[in-house]
Structure formats: structure tokens, C-alpha cells
Amino acid sequence: MEMIAEASQVARHEAARAHAAAAASAAGSNGRTSQGGEFLTFRLGAEEYGIDILRVQEIRSYEPPTRIANAPSFIKGVVNLRGVIVPIIDLRLKLGCDSAEYNTFTVVVVLNVRGRVVGAVVDSVSDVLELGKEEIKPAPEMNSSIDASYITGIGAVTNAQGEKGTERMLILMDIEGLMSSADMGLIGN
């Protein structure tokens, strides 16, 4: 019963955040990443990525999905999430990471993208960070053989350890653009 109450509270909170995001977009601040904001950070191999926290519905432990015939290797299958059938995408395979091992740290980030619920498998979730626009650098320009269209910027995050803080790079992703791409076949444009 407690989980149902918690799920209802999360749903109300997510609806309020989505409404606030829609209002901000209508007001002309649709370049959210370049303006800064809150990002959920996660690891894929040795790299750390960040996605707009407003797209995140929940974080779940990994459970093997039901495989779909003839699906690309990065589409692991589907799971039943409280009556909703959710496609599960392994971002490690989609983005070409060296390996995709499933262990106790492997999680599924459940996303709400264009009104559709999609799960993304990642190695681990790190943190929620707030980045100001001065901490976000533009995405690097790549040649046409490298698809970097999902990268919206690079966050420079300072770790305050010891006397001198070290800086780590956070690759900021347009998760909506990635999940809506034609090769995914999940969400119509």
C-alpha cells in the first residue's frame, strides 16, 4: 500500500514538473541545456553522462526483459511496469560501449519522452547535479561519420576534494532526440 501511495506522489510531482517545463518552453526558454538546469548523471563504461531531470520518471533495478523478435540488439525487450508495457533500450549497446555487463549496479532509468514511457539501461546512476549556463560548454563539432547529434553540451563539474578541486567532464545528452531517432523506431516525430 505504501508503494502505491509513493507512486501516486511521484506521479503528481512528475506532472507538476512536466507542466512547469511546458510553461518554460512556451515562454521561450526551450534551449534548456544551454541555459543550465538539473541533470541526472549516470555512467556508461568509463564515461559520465547527464540527462535533463525533467525527463526522468523513476529509477529501477535491472530485471531481464521479455525479448522481442527481430528487434535490434540495443532494444533488450519489454517489461510490464504497473500495467504499462515499457520498451527497454540498453544505452551501452546503442552508444557503442565496449561491454555491457549486468551486475548489481546496473539500473533502468525510466523516462517519459514525448508522452511515451521508455526504459534506458545504464551501468549506474551517480547523482543529480544542478549546472549553471557558465558550467556548460558547447558540444564539440565532429565530422559527418560520427553521430554526435544527441550531445547538447559538455558540463564541467568541479570536485571539491582537498585543496585543489579537480574537474570532470559530463556529457549532456538530448535523451528525447536520441529516443526519437528513426533507428530506434519507438517514438514518431
C-alpha positions as a printed NumPy array, in Angstrom:
array([[  0.   ,   0.   ,   0.   ],
       [  2.889,   2.305,   0.821],
       [  4.345,   1.799,  -2.682],
       [  1.029,   2.783,  -4.283],
       [  0.907,   5.978,  -2.231],
       [  4.534,   6.69 ,  -3.11 ],
       [  3.849,   6.057,  -6.815],
       [  0.877,   8.446,  -6.699],
       [  3.02 ,  11.108,  -5.05 ],
       [  5.777,  10.632,  -7.657],
       [  3.206,  10.84 , -10.478],
       [  1.781,  14.107,  -9.093],
       [  5.297,  15.515,  -8.691],
       [  6.243,  14.48 , -12.253],
       [  3.055,  16.023, -13.654],
       [  3.833,  19.293, -11.869],
       [  7.418,  19.283, -13.213],
       [  6.223,  18.485, -16.738],
       [  3.709,  21.328, -16.542],
       [  6.451,  23.705, -15.337],
       [  8.738,  22.569, -18.175],
       [  5.971,  23.086, -20.753],
       [  5.302,  26.565, -19.378],
       [  9.013,  27.421, -19.531],
       [  9.211,  26.135, -23.096],
       [  6.179,  28.178, -24.12 ],
       [  7.797,  31.224, -22.535],
       [ 10.741,  30.859, -24.9  ],
       [ 13.362,  29.035, -22.823],
       [ 13.428,  25.924, -24.965],
       [ 17.255,  25.859, -25.102],
       [ 17.245,  24.342, -21.619],
       [ 20.649,  22.662, -21.728],
       [ 22.469,  25.823, -22.792],
       [ 20.659,  27.686, -20.009],
       [ 21.606,  25.125, -17.365],
       [ 19.343,  23.17 , -15.079],
       [ 19.228,  19.911, -13.151],
       [ 20.673,  16.751, -14.661],
       [ 20.583,  13.107, -13.63 ],
       [ 24.126,  11.772, -14.036],
       [ 24.918,   8.16 , -14.884],
       [ 27.811,   6.06 , -16.1  ],
       [ 28.2  ,   4.15 , -19.343],
       [ 31.554,   2.409, -19.227],
       [ 34.198,   4.924, -18.158],
       [ 32.18 ,   7.975, -19.238],
       [ 29.697,  10.023, -17.264],
       [ 26.557,  11.352, -18.923],
       [ 23.797,  13.704, -17.871],
       [ 20.166,  13.971, -18.946],
       [ 17.507,  16.529, -18.143],
       [ 15.951,  15.504, -14.829],
       [ 12.513,  16.526, -16.129],
       [ 12.577,  13.528, -18.493],
       [ 13.204,  11.022, -15.661],
       [ 10.16 ,   9.257, -14.259],
       [ 11.892,   6.775, -11.936],
       [ 14.982,   4.614, -11.449],
       [ 14.595,   0.838, -11.116],
       [ 16.905,  -2.104, -10.631],
       [ 17.573,  -4.09 , -13.791],
       [ 15.385,  -7.118, -14.448],
       [ 15.693,  -9.155, -17.646],
       [ 13.002,  -8.007, -20.097],
       [ 10.915, -10.147, -22.423],
       [ 12.768, -10.248, -25.73 ],
       [ 11.039,  -9.01 , -28.889],
       [ 11.723, -10.962, -32.099],
       [ 13.73 ,  -9.214, -34.826],
       [ 14.483,  -6.189, -32.614],
       [ 17.907,  -4.53 , -32.887],
       [ 20.435,  -5.713, -30.286],
       [ 20.181,  -2.474, -28.276],
       [ 16.434,  -2.997, -27.755],
       [ 16.562,  -5.585, -24.979],
       [ 12.801,  -6.192, -24.906],
       [  9.842,  -5.021, -22.829],
       [  8.777,  -5.075, -19.173],
       [  5.408,  -4.593, -17.515],
       [  5.64 ,  -1.506, -15.283],
       [  2.426,  -1.297, -13.265],
       [  0.292,  -2.212, -16.261],
       [  2.294,  -0.208, -18.836],
       [  4.409,  -2.121, -21.364],
       [  7.781,  -0.339, -21.456],
       [ 10.451,  -0.913, -24.137],
       [ 13.934,  -1.307, -22.622],
       [ 16.89 ,   0.206, -24.502],
       [ 20.461,  -0.642, -23.496],
       [ 22.231,   2.695, -23.939],
       [ 25.595,   0.947, -23.593],
       [ 24.909,  -1.053, -26.754],
       [ 23.214,   1.845, -28.556],
       [ 26.164,   4.167, -27.966],
       [ 28.817,   1.559, -28.739],
       [ 30.37 ,   0.973, -25.3  ],
       [ 32.993,  -1.777, -25.16 ],
       [ 30.949,  -4.108, -22.999],
       [ 27.547,  -4.353, -21.404],
       [ 27.796,  -6.426, -18.246],
       [ 24.767,  -6.761, -15.998],
       [ 25.561,  -6.566, -12.282],
       [ 24.051,  -5.235,  -9.042],
       [ 24.786,  -1.618, -10.059],
       [ 23.022,  -1.9  , -13.431],
       [ 19.805,   0.119, -13.383],
       [ 16.992,   1.136, -15.69 ],
       [ 16.212,   4.842, -15.892],
       [ 12.526,   5.089, -16.763],
       [ 11.985,   8.112, -18.989],
       [  8.927,   9.999, -20.135],
       [  9.73 ,  11.109, -23.68 ],
       [  7.018,  12.831, -25.712],
       [  4.327,  11.215, -23.585],
       [  5.791,   7.717, -24.037],
       [  7.439,   5.702, -21.269],
       [ 10.812,   4.173, -22.221],
       [ 13.458,   2.446, -20.083],
       [ 17.188,   3.042, -20.566],
       [ 19.73 ,   0.569, -19.161],
       [ 22.851,   2.244, -17.722],
       [ 25.826,   0.972, -15.707],
       [ 24.979,   3.043, -12.621],
       [ 23.299,   6.27 , -11.568],
       [ 25.59 ,   8.782,  -9.903],
       [ 23.84 ,  11.921,  -8.765],
       [ 21.549,  14.819,  -9.584],
       [ 23.554,  17.938, -10.376],
       [ 22.497,  21.498, -10.979],
       [ 24.607,  23.206, -13.619],
       [ 24.539,  26.886, -14.44 ],
       [ 24.958,  28.06 , -18.024],
       [ 28.558,  29.117, -17.268],
       [ 29.391,  25.476, -16.417],
       [ 28.129,  24.138, -19.764],
       [ 30.344,  24.284, -22.835],
       [ 29.025,  23.77 , -26.376],
       [ 29.153,  20.292, -27.868],
       [ 32.256,  19.696, -29.977],
       [ 31.899,  19.71 , -33.744],
       [ 32.534,  16.265, -35.225],
       [ 32.917,  15.098, -38.799],
       [ 29.91 ,  13.586, -40.527],
       [ 30.966,   9.968, -39.841],
       [ 30.408,  10.473, -36.096],
       [ 26.825,  10.976, -34.948],
       [ 27.093,  13.441, -32.073],
       [ 23.654,  14.958, -32.613],
       [ 22.483,  13.652, -29.228],
       [ 25.202,  15.626, -27.393],
       [ 23.88 ,  19.021, -26.345],
       [ 26.894,  20.172, -24.374],
       [ 29.705,  19.272, -22.012],
       [ 29.298,  20.065, -18.332],
       [ 32.414,  20.988, -16.381],
       [ 31.848,  19.67 , -12.864],
       [ 34.326,  20.609, -10.137],
       [ 35.028,  18.084,  -7.403],
       [ 35.935,  19.91 ,  -4.2  ],
       [ 38.41 ,  17.362,  -2.862],
       [ 41.464,  18.539,  -0.995],
       [ 42.982,  21.944,  -1.614],
       [ 42.617,  21.892,  -5.372],
       [ 39.359,  20.825,  -6.949],
       [ 39.564,  18.515,  -9.918],
       [ 37.302,  18.918, -12.884],
       [ 35.41 ,  16.116, -14.582],
       [ 33.57 ,  16.202, -17.87 ],
       [ 29.88 ,  15.36 , -18.038],
       [ 28.455,  14.6  , -21.494],
       [ 24.993,  16.179, -21.635],
       [ 22.585,  14.207, -23.809],
       [ 19.409,  15.116, -25.624],
       [ 17.663,  11.943, -24.484],
       [ 14.442,  12.952, -26.233],
       [ 16.268,  13.333, -29.537],
       [ 18.084,  10.028, -29.088],
       [ 14.935,   8.086, -28.196],
       [ 13.02 ,   9.749, -31.059],
       [ 15.632,   8.91 , -33.709],
       [ 14.491,   6.899, -36.703],
       [ 16.75 ,   3.893, -35.956],
       [ 15.082,   3.481, -32.557],
       [ 11.619,   3.211, -34.111],
       [  9.984,   3.931, -30.747],
       [  8.522,   7.402, -30.971],
       [  7.13 ,   9.119, -34.048],
       [  8.425,  12.554, -34.939]])
